[in-house]
Amino acid sequence: MSKRINFVSIILTIIAAVIFQVGFICIDIKDTPAKAVKEFAKAYFRIDASMAERLCENRKTVNNTDTIDQYIHEKTKDAADRGFGLSYVRDKLYDARTTTINKSDGSVYVRLTARVRPPLKSFFSGEGYREIDETIKVINDDGKWKVCGKLFSLPGN
């Protein structure tokens, strides 16, 4: 009888774990303004072109210039001028936290606080993290949240 109770409790535990896992996956799939801001910020500091997926249309091109390409070009040139490849100047975002500041029709303002660590500066010069505190406008564009407005030092600000 004891073996049967143990077997049933193991099966019930596995079923409960599967149900919780499916629930967590469903929550993670949902697109939110905070998720858009975090994804954009991570890609921005990694100097990754995938940030364009979270950028609203009117910020992608400013004065007939692709802002993402210009930003990556500037960072690549800056790294080359210092004698490094692009991979050596990619920053990493830590402790990213978001707070919804204001909601209006179709747009949300999200405050992002985080720490950014430059890889070479901290290793060679002992510099630590720098603090980021930005308020970013996020709009819902056909069911997907995208960042707009002034975005860090992205060209066209």
C-alpha positions as CSV (number, residue, x, y, z in Angstrom):
1,M,0.0,0.0,0.0
2,S,2.9,2.4,0.8
3,K,4.4,1.9,-2.6
4,R,1.1,2.8,-4.3
5,I,0.7,6.0,-2.3
6,N,4.3,7.0,-3.2
7,F,3.7,6.3,-6.9
8,V,0.4,8.3,-6.9
9,S,2.1,11.2,-5.1
10,I,5.0,11.2,-7.6
11,I,2.5,11.2,-10.6
12,L,0.5,14.0,-9.0
13,T,3.7,16.0,-8.5
14,I,4.8,15.6,-12.1
15,I,1.3,16.6,-13.3
16,A,1.4,19.7,-11.1
17,A,4.9,20.6,-12.4
18,V,3.8,20.3,-16.0
19,I,0.7,22.5,-15.4
20,F,2.9,25.2,-13.7
21,Q,5.4,25.1,-16.5
22,V,2.7,25.6,-19.2
23,G,1.4,28.5,-17.1
24,F,4.8,30.1,-16.9
25,I,5.3,29.7,-20.7
26,C,1.9,31.3,-21.4
27,I,2.8,34.3,-19.2
28,D,6.2,34.7,-20.9
29,I,4.7,34.7,-24.4
30,K,2.5,37.7,-23.6
31,D,3.8,40.9,-25.1
32,T,3.9,43.8,-22.6
33,P,5.3,47.3,-22.7
34,A,7.9,46.4,-20.0
35,K,9.0,43.4,-22.1
36,A,9.4,45.6,-25.2
37,V,11.6,48.1,-23.2
38,K,13.8,45.4,-21.7
39,E,14.3,43.6,-25.1
40,F,15.1,46.9,-26.8
41,A,17.6,48.0,-24.1
42,K,19.4,44.6,-24.1
43,A,19.8,44.7,-27.9
44,Y,20.8,48.4,-27.8
45,F,23.6,47.9,-25.3
46,R,24.7,44.7,-27.1
47,I,24.8,46.7,-30.3
48,D,22.5,44.2,-31.9
49,A,20.5,45.0,-35.0
50,S,17.6,43.0,-33.6
51,M,16.7,46.2,-31.7
52,A,14.9,47.2,-34.9
53,E,12.1,44.7,-34.1
54,R,11.1,46.7,-31.0
55,L,11.6,50.1,-32.6
56,C,8.5,52.0,-33.9
57,E,8.5,52.9,-37.6
58,N,9.0,56.7,-37.2
59,R,12.2,56.1,-35.3
60,K,13.7,53.6,-37.7
61,T,14.5,56.3,-40.3
62,V,15.2,59.9,-39.4
63,N,16.3,62.4,-42.2
64,N,16.5,59.5,-44.7
65,T,19.0,57.7,-42.5
66,D,18.5,54.3,-41.0
67,T,19.1,55.0,-37.3
68,I,20.0,51.4,-36.4
69,D,22.6,51.1,-39.2
70,Q,24.0,54.5,-38.2
71,Y,24.2,53.6,-34.5
72,I,26.0,50.3,-35.3
73,H,28.4,52.1,-37.7
74,E,29.3,54.7,-35.1
75,K,29.9,52.1,-32.5
76,T,32.0,50.0,-34.9
77,K,34.1,53.0,-35.9
78,D,34.5,54.0,-32.3
79,A,35.8,50.5,-31.4
80,A,38.1,50.5,-34.4
81,D,39.5,53.9,-33.5
82,R,40.4,52.5,-30.1
83,G,41.9,49.4,-31.7
84,F,39.2,46.9,-30.8
85,G,36.5,44.9,-32.6
86,L,32.8,45.5,-32.0
87,S,32.6,42.6,-29.6
88,Y,34.9,44.3,-27.2
89,V,32.7,47.4,-26.7
90,R,29.4,45.7,-26.2
91,D,27.9,46.6,-22.8
92,K,25.8,44.2,-20.7
93,L,22.6,45.2,-19.0
94,Y,22.1,44.0,-15.4
95,D,19.3,44.3,-12.9
96,A,16.8,45.8,-15.4
97,R,13.6,46.9,-13.7
98,T,10.6,48.6,-15.2
99,T,7.8,50.7,-13.8
100,T,4.8,51.9,-15.8
101,I,4.6,55.6,-15.3
102,N,1.7,56.8,-17.4
103,K,-0.9,55.1,-19.7
104,S,-2.8,57.0,-22.3
105,D,-4.7,56.0,-25.4
106,G,-2.4,53.6,-27.3
107,S,0.9,54.6,-25.6
108,V,2.5,53.9,-22.3
109,Y,5.5,55.5,-20.6
110,V,7.8,53.0,-18.9
111,R,10.7,53.9,-16.6
112,L,13.7,51.7,-17.0
113,T,16.3,51.5,-14.3
114,A,19.3,49.2,-14.8
115,R,23.0,48.9,-14.4
116,V,25.3,48.7,-17.5
117,R,28.8,47.3,-17.4
118,P,31.2,48.1,-20.1
119,P,33.4,45.0,-20.6
120,L,36.8,46.6,-21.3
121,K,36.6,49.6,-19.1
122,S,35.8,47.6,-16.0
123,F,38.5,45.0,-16.7
124,F,41.4,47.4,-17.5
125,S,40.6,50.5,-15.5
126,G,38.6,49.1,-12.6
127,E,35.5,51.1,-13.6
128,G,32.3,49.6,-12.4
129,Y,28.7,49.8,-13.5
130,R,27.0,52.9,-14.6
131,E,23.4,53.5,-13.7
132,I,20.6,53.9,-16.3
133,D,17.4,55.7,-15.5
134,E,15.3,56.4,-18.6
135,T,11.6,57.0,-19.3
136,I,10.7,55.5,-22.6
137,K,7.5,55.9,-24.6
138,V,6.0,52.6,-25.8
139,I,3.2,52.3,-28.4
140,N,1.1,49.4,-29.5
141,D,1.6,48.9,-33.2
142,D,-0.7,46.2,-34.6
143,G,-0.7,44.2,-31.4
144,K,3.0,44.4,-30.7
145,W,4.6,46.9,-28.3
146,K,7.4,49.1,-29.7
147,V,9.6,51.8,-28.2
148,C,9.5,55.4,-29.5
149,G,10.7,58.8,-28.6
150,K,14.1,59.6,-27.1
151,L,16.1,56.4,-26.8
152,F,19.4,56.6,-25.0
153,S,21.9,58.0,-27.6
154,L,20.3,56.5,-30.7
155,P,20.8,58.8,-33.7
156,G,17.9,61.1,-34.4
157,N,17.1,62.1,-30.8
